[in-house]
Amino acid sequence: MMSSKFSKLSRRQMIQLAAAGIAAPTTLALTGCSTTGRKGAGEVVVIGGGFGGAAAAKYLKRYNPELNVTLIEPQKEYITCPGSNWVIGGFHEMKQITHNYNASRRNGVNVVHEFVDSVDPAKQTIKLASGKTLSYDRLVMSPGIDFKWDVHEGVDSNTEKHLPHAYKAGDQTLLLRDQLQSMKQGGTFAMVAPPNPFRCPPGPYERVGTVAHYLKQNNPTAKILILDQKNAFSKQGLFQEGWRNHYGQMIEWVASQDGGKVHSLDVKNKTINADYGKVKADVINYIPPQKAGKLAFATGLTNESGYCPVNQQTFESTIHKNIHVIGDACIAGPMPKSGHSATSQARTCAANIVLAMAGREPISAKNVNTCYSLVTPDYAISVAAIYDFQDGKIVSVEGAGGVSPMGATPDVRKMEAIYTQGWYNSIADEVWG
Ligand SMILES: Cc1cc2nc3c(=O)[nH]c(=O)nc-3n(C[C@H](O)[C@H](O)[C@H](O)COP(=O)(O)OP(=O)(O)OC[C@H]3O[C@@H](n4cnc5c(N)ncnc54)[C@H](O)[C@@H]3O)c2cc1C
């Protein structure tokens, strides 16, 4: 049932295709795979138009233009978390981190702005909030994260209205920025940083830098206290070096074992009860512990970790056949939960779906992640890694990637700040362009 165009592609070409993920003109034509009655095409539905989902839809269509690809995302505009810390710090605008789905449509993806109520993995159907039902041959789910509101006493899902987490970009970003800007002179900004695993391991610490940048100019006697639910964090030495150099004594980080462990919060009185003692703050950025997005739970795709186990070669769920989970919601070995990881997984997953629907063997693509973080608008640090698939799981490739050097000159840090914006522009263009 495969077209001659497809069968001419060698295994080597396929590996290159997925590893590069950007072999733009290459397509994999195939026919006759649909279980949904549409002759000559397969039906692939993608739920979630964030980094993982929007990229998966694009690459599915690119790798096989004959596929019917439907992307379901309730929001007409997607606001990225990358760059949202820059908005909180007051040196970036929301419009610079807001994207739409016009390019997805131009790329041939059928975009549906609706909320998915439920998925029936046995019948391979999806029920939308409007009551409509869609069928799929393969489903890609990239629903992002949800918050655990039951870990600390005194909080619930309403807490975010008063103590913004700003860990889903949008209104939360603006609420935290506004609270920061209204903070009294000499006040305290307290952050409760989440335990592992969570979205964007350097995210809270980049935020500390951008908040400090704002305070240094507008409220120089204010303090930032980080009560961490862990004992170490991503790029820790580099962040702390940057904080010392730029913000002196403004920032205090308290590891879980040294008093950071939080027990309860009094939302009304903006007070945190931690091993450290009772902390009364003017602004509290409570970033709750995290788990996979709600729909992943409702579909029965999660395990006891709160995330979705997948075949780490194809990202197909190990629980439900023909459903692939990518991005923050999936368990992808050492890959951090980041927009870059989600986009890389989207390419690998799309290539393997196209192959599977043509009855071909899966390929083991290399995945990649880079995380840039600003400490000031002109000072950035980064971490990069390449991942391979070996012995049934994703592993880091030794010697590939690395982190920025400690003690680098201001010129090096400034170049990295320029690369940070370049990284943002190119990934946003890849996913929504
Ligand atoms: C402050 C901060 C800074 C960050 N900085 C970086 C960075 O510099 N670099 C980087 O790589 N990553 C960064 N990240 C991480 C990045 O934002 C996430 O890892 C990324 O968004 C994950 O993509 P995803 O597709 O898994 O989920 P998301 O991007 O969250 O997308 C999920 C989508 O699914 C949709 N959805 C959910 N449920 C349903 C449903 N039932 N029906 C239909 N649609 C649904 C949602 O509306 C959403 O649009 C940062 C995160 C934060 C919080």
The ligand as a Tripos MOL2 file, in Angstrom:
@<TRIPOS>MOLECULE
LIG
   53    58     1     0     0
SMALL
NO_CHARGES

@<TRIPOS>ATOM
      1 C1          8.8160   30.6180   33.2410 C.3       1 LIG1
      2 C2          9.1150   29.5740   32.2080 C.ar      1 LIG1
      3 C3         10.1620   29.7490   31.3390 C.ar      1 LIG1
      4 C4         10.4500   28.7840   30.3770 C.ar      1 LIG1
      5 N1         11.5090   28.9710   29.5360 N.ar      1 LIG1
      6 C5         11.8350   28.0230   28.6580 C.ar      1 LIG1
      7 C6         12.9540   28.2050   27.7830 C.ar      1 LIG1
      8 O1         13.6600   29.2330   27.8430 O.2       1 LIG1
      9 N2         13.2340   27.2150   26.9140 N.ar      1 LIG1
     10 C7         12.4830   26.0940   26.8040 C.ar      1 LIG1
     11 O2         12.7810   25.2360   25.9610 O.2       1 LIG1
     12 N3         11.3980   25.8900   27.6140 N.ar      1 LIG1
     13 C8         11.0760   26.8140   28.5270 C.ar      1 LIG1
     14 N4          9.9810   26.6340   29.3420 N.ar      1 LIG1
     15 C9          9.2350   25.3510   29.3010 C.3       1 LIG1
     16 C10         8.1800   25.2820   28.1970 C.3       1 LIG1
     17 O3          7.2620   26.3420   28.2980 O.3       1 LIG1
     18 C11         7.4120   23.9570   28.2930 C.3       1 LIG1
     19 O4          8.3100   22.9150   28.4970 O.3       1 LIG1
     20 C12         6.6240   23.7300   27.0160 C.3       1 LIG1
     21 O5          5.5920   24.6850   26.9390 O.3       1 LIG1
     22 C13         6.0690   22.3050   26.9520 C.3       1 LIG1
     23 O6          5.3400   22.1210   25.7730 O.3       1 LIG1
     24 P1          4.0640   21.1460   25.7620 P.3       1 LIG1
     25 O7          3.6360   21.0500   24.3470 O.co2     1 LIG1
     26 O8          4.3720   19.9290   26.5160 O.co2     1 LIG1
     27 O9          2.9720   21.9180   26.6490 O.3       1 LIG1
     28 P2          2.3380   23.3710   26.4570 P.3       1 LIG1
     29 O10         3.2420   24.2580   25.6950 O.co2     1 LIG1
     30 O11         1.8910   23.7980   27.8030 O.co2     1 LIG1
     31 O12         1.0630   23.1340   25.5390 O.3       1 LIG1
     32 C14        -0.0310   22.4100   25.9970 C.3       1 LIG1
     33 C15        -1.2460   22.8520   25.1970 C.3       1 LIG1
     34 O13        -2.2720   21.8830   25.3510 O.3       1 LIG1
     35 C16        -3.4990   22.5400   25.4130 C.3       1 LIG1
     36 N5         -4.4500   21.6550   26.0890 N.ar      1 LIG1
     37 C17        -4.3670   21.1680   27.3560 C.ar      1 LIG1
     38 N6         -5.4580   20.4090   27.6340 N.ar      1 LIG1
     39 C18        -6.2150   20.4060   26.5220 C.ar      1 LIG1
     40 C19        -7.4740   19.8260   26.1800 C.ar      1 LIG1
     41 N7         -8.1630   19.0790   27.0650 N.pl3     1 LIG1
     42 N8         -7.9880   20.0390   24.9520 N.ar      1 LIG1
     43 C20        -7.2880   20.7690   24.0330 C.ar      1 LIG1
     44 N9         -6.1060   21.3560   24.2990 N.ar      1 LIG1
     45 C21        -5.5820   21.1820   25.5210 C.ar      1 LIG1
     46 C22        -3.2150   23.8290   26.1760 C.3       1 LIG1
     47 O14        -4.1720   24.8250   25.8890 O.3       1 LIG1
     48 C23        -1.8090   24.1820   25.7010 C.3       1 LIG1
     49 O15        -1.8300   25.1200   24.6470 O.3       1 LIG1
     50 C24         9.6510   27.6000   30.2960 C.ar      1 LIG1
     51 C25         8.5840   27.4320   31.1760 C.ar      1 LIG1
     52 C26         8.3190   28.3990   32.1240 C.ar      1 LIG1
     53 C27         7.1380   28.2070   33.0400 C.3       1 LIG1
@<TRIPOS>BOND
     1     1     2 1
     2     2     3 ar
     3     2    52 ar
     4     3     4 ar
     5     4     5 ar
     6     4    50 ar
     7     5     6 ar
     8     6     7 ar
     9     6    13 1
    10     7     8 2
    11     7     9 ar
    12     9    10 ar
    13    10    11 2
    14    10    12 ar
    15    12    13 ar
    16    13    14 ar
    17    14    15 1
    18    14    50 ar
    19    15    16 1
    20    16    17 1
    21    16    18 1
    22    18    19 1
    23    18    20 1
    24    20    21 1
    25    20    22 1
    26    22    23 1
    27    23    24 1
    28    24    25 2
    29    24    26 1
    30    24    27 1
    31    27    28 1
    32    28    29 2
    33    28    30 1
    34    28    31 1
    35    31    32 1
    36    32    33 1
    37    33    34 1
    38    33    48 1
    39    34    35 1
    40    35    36 1
    41    35    46 1
    42    36    37 ar
    43    36    45 ar
    44    37    38 ar
    45    38    39 ar
    46    39    40 ar
    47    39    45 ar
    48    40    41 1
    49    40    42 ar
    50    42    43 ar
    51    43    44 ar
    52    44    45 ar
    53    46    47 1
    54    46    48 1
    55    48    49 1
    56    50    51 ar
    57    51    52 ar
    58    52    53 1
@<TRIPOS>SUBSTRUCTURE
     1 LIG1         1 GROUP 0 **** ****
